[in-house]
């Protein structure tokens, strides 16, 4: 029997400015696995993430999104979050006047200083140095990504969406993110990676390839990466895979 999906996308159509960004998209994400949604820039990947989370500009879609078997189409982002869905943004938000410790504890499953210490150490930040700092422009983009990831680890969510997790960070931070993926999976979370990077794809258990708002194929990582290396499929669409991927694929 096929494992029941924690998240289902059914015939999703989303039009913006007269253009179909998502085009009759159907996908299923199995529980307790790391999934990657990969594709060229403009494929609709980040739009899909925003629609799943229910952001206000992305809720006028046709079709349905089901979480744990129940439709969430009418729920705003805060109610989806209460059901166990969260998202790590490509560009993490700043919170003037809010300390790192308070930010982490605001959504933590277990609200304690020990929780703050543990999750900051997991992402490679010294609790003594960072706990009292503000989540504002005094933190670099990479530091804010680590703080955001620490807050997600503390939440113990059912579903985590990571939009371009490797964007704007160094190799050490990326390694910490990859370690966090394994921790989340081991502790019962399902992870959805939005990416055009093969390095991120290779950390997944299962992949989906999108182009021009459509699902091109899905399956194991090796299947997806080879399809992507061949520029998705023969077509005249202007999108192309990321140059880094082309270089890596050519090395094989």
C-alpha positions in Angstrom: 0.0 0.0 0.0 1.3 3.4 -0.9 2.3 5.5 2.1 -0.3 8.3 2.8 1.0 11.7 2.0 1.1 14.4 4.7 0.8 17.1 2.0 -1.2 16.8 -1.3 -1.4 19.2 -4.1 -4.4 18.6 -6.3 -4.8 20.2 -9.8 -3.4 23.5 -8.5 -3.7 26.5 -11.0 -2.5 29.9 -10.0 -2.6 32.9 -12.4 -0.9 36.2 -11.7 -0.9 39.2 -14.0 -2.8 37.1 -16.6 -0.1 34.4 -16.7 -0.4 30.8 -15.3 2.4 30.4 -12.8 1.2 27.0 -11.6 -0.5 24.9 -14.3 -2.7 22.0 -13.2 -0.1 20.9 -10.6 -0.6 17.7 -8.6 2.0 16.3 -6.1 2.1 14.2 -3.0 4.7 14.4 -0.2 5.2 11.3 1.9 5.7 11.7 5.7 9.0 11.7 7.4 11.0 12.2 4.2 13.1 15.0 2.7 11.6 16.1 -0.7 13.2 18.4 -3.2 11.3 20.5 -5.7 13.9 21.4 -8.3 13.7 23.4 -11.5 15.1 26.4 -13.4 14.4 30.0 -12.3 10.8 30.9 -13.1 9.5 27.3 -12.9 7.0 28.2 -10.2 8.8 26.6 -7.2 8.7 29.6 -4.8 5.1 30.4 -5.9 4.2 26.8 -5.0 5.8 27.2 -1.5 3.9 30.5 -0.9 0.6 28.9 -2.0 1.2 25.9 0.3 1.7 28.3 3.3 -1.3 30.4 2.3 0.3 33.8 1.9 -2.3 36.4 1.1 -1.2 37.1 -2.5 -1.1 33.4 -3.3 -4.5 32.1 -2.1 -6.5 32.8 -5.2 -5.8 29.5 -6.8 -8.0 26.7 -8.3 -7.6 23.2 -7.1 -6.9 22.2 -3.5 -4.1 21.8 -0.9 -4.6 19.0 1.7 -2.5 18.7 4.9 -2.9 15.5 6.9 -5.8 14.6 4.6 -7.8 17.9 5.2 -8.1 20.9 2.9 -6.4 24.0 4.1 -7.4 26.3 1.2 -9.5 28.6 3.3 -6.9 28.9 6.1 -4.6 31.9 6.4 -0.9 31.5 7.0 -1.2 31.7 10.8 -3.7 28.9 11.0 -1.7 26.7 8.7 1.3 27.3 11.0 -0.8 26.2 14.0 -1.5 22.9 12.3 2.3 22.3 12.0 3.4 23.9 8.8 6.3 26.3 8.7 8.7 27.9 6.2 12.3 29.1 6.1 12.5 32.0 3.7 15.1 32.6 1.1 15.7 36.0 2.7 14.9 35.7 6.5 12.9 38.4 8.1 14.3 41.0 10.6 12.6 41.7 13.9 13.7 45.0 15.3 13.8 44.9 19.1 13.3 41.1 19.4 16.1 39.1 20.8 17.3 35.8 19.3 16.3 34.0 22.5 12.7 35.5 22.5 12.4 34.8 18.8 13.3 31.1 19.3 11.1 30.7 22.3 8.0 32.3 20.7 7.3 29.1 18.7 9.3 26.5 20.6 7.6 23.3 21.5 9.5 23.3 24.8 10.0 26.8 26.1 13.2 26.8 28.1 16.7 28.3 28.0 18.0 24.8 27.5 16.0 24.6 24.3 17.6 27.9 23.1 21.1 26.7 23.9 20.6 23.3 22.2 19.2 24.6 18.9 21.7 27.5 18.6 24.6 25.0 19.1 23.0 22.8 16.5 23.3 25.6 13.9 26.8 26.6 15.0 26.0 29.7 16.9 27.4 30.4 20.4 24.3 30.8 22.8 26.3 33.2 25.0 27.1 35.5 22.1 23.8 35.3 20.2 21.0 34.7 22.7 20.7 38.3 23.6 21.3 39.8 20.2 18.5 41.4 18.2 17.2 39.7 15.1 17.9 42.8 13.0 20.4 44.2 10.5 23.2 43.7 12.9 23.1 40.0 12.0 24.4 39.0 8.6 22.1 37.2 6.2 23.8 33.9 7.0 23.5 34.5 10.7 19.8 35.2 10.3 19.3 32.0 8.3 21.0 30.1 11.1 18.8 31.8 13.7 15.7 31.0 11.7 16.7 27.4 11.3 17.3 27.2 15.1 13.8 28.5 15.7 12.4 25.8 13.3 14.4 23.1 15.1 12.8 24.3 18.4 9.3 24.2 16.9 9.4 20.5 15.9 7.0 21.1 13.1 5.2 18.5 11.0 6.2 20.1 7.7 9.1 22.4 7.0 9.4 24.2 3.6 12.9 25.6 2.9 13.1 28.1 0.0 16.6 28.1 -1.6 18.3 27.0 1.7 21.8 27.5 0.1 21.2 31.1 -1.0 23.7 33.7 0.4 25.5 31.4 3.0 28.9 30.0 3.3 29.9 26.3 3.2 29.9 25.9 7.0 26.4 27.3 7.3 25.2 25.0 4.5 26.7 22.0 6.3 24.8 23.0 9.4 21.6 23.1 7.3 22.2 19.7 5.9 22.8 18.3 9.4 19.5 20.0 10.5 17.7 18.2 7.7 18.7 14.9 9.2 17.7 16.0 12.7 14.2 17.2 11.5 13.6 13.9 9.6 14.7 11.8 12.5 12.4 13.7 14.8 9.3 13.2 12.7 9.3 16.2 10.4 8.7 16.2 6.6 11.0 18.6 4.8 10.3 20.2 1.4 13.3 21.8 -0.2 12.7 24.4 -2.9 15.9 24.7 -5.0 17.7 24.8 -8.3 20.9 23.3 -6.8 21.9 19.7 -7.4 23.9 19.9 -4.1 20.6 20.5 -2.2 18.8 17.9 -4.4 21.3 15.2 -3.4 20.3 15.6 0.3 16.7 14.6 -0.5 15.0 11.2 -0.5 12.7 12.0 -3.4 12.5 14.7 -6.0 10.1 16.6 -8.2 11.1 18.5 -11.4 9.1 21.5 -12.3 9.3 23.7 -15.4 6.9 26.5 -16.5 4.5 25.8 -13.7 4.1 22.1 -14.6 5.4 18.9 -13.0 7.8 17.3 -15.5 8.7 14.2 -13.5 9.2 12.8 -10.0 11.1 10.0 -8.5 14.5 9.2 -7.0 17.3 11.8 -6.8 19.4 10.1 -9.6 16.4 10.1 -12.0 15.6 13.8 -11.3 19.2 15.0 -11.6 19.7 13.3 -14.9 16.5 14.6 -16.3 17.5 18.1 -15.1 20.9 17.8 -16.7 19.3 17.3 -20.0 17.4 20.6 -19.6 14.2 19.0 -18.4 12.8 17.9 -21.7 13.1 19.0 -25.4 11.1 22.2 -25.6 11.4 25.9 -26.6 10.9 27.3 -23.1 13.5 30.0 -22.2 14.3 28.6 -18.8 17.5 26.6 -18.4 19.0 24.7 -15.4 21.3 26.7 -13.2 24.9 27.0 -14.6 26.4 25.3 -11.5 24.4 22.2 -12.3 25.5 22.1 -15.9 29.1 22.2 -14.8 28.6 19.4 -12.2 26.7 17.3 -14.6 29.4 17.7 -17.3 32.0 16.4 -14.8 30.4 13.0 -14.5 
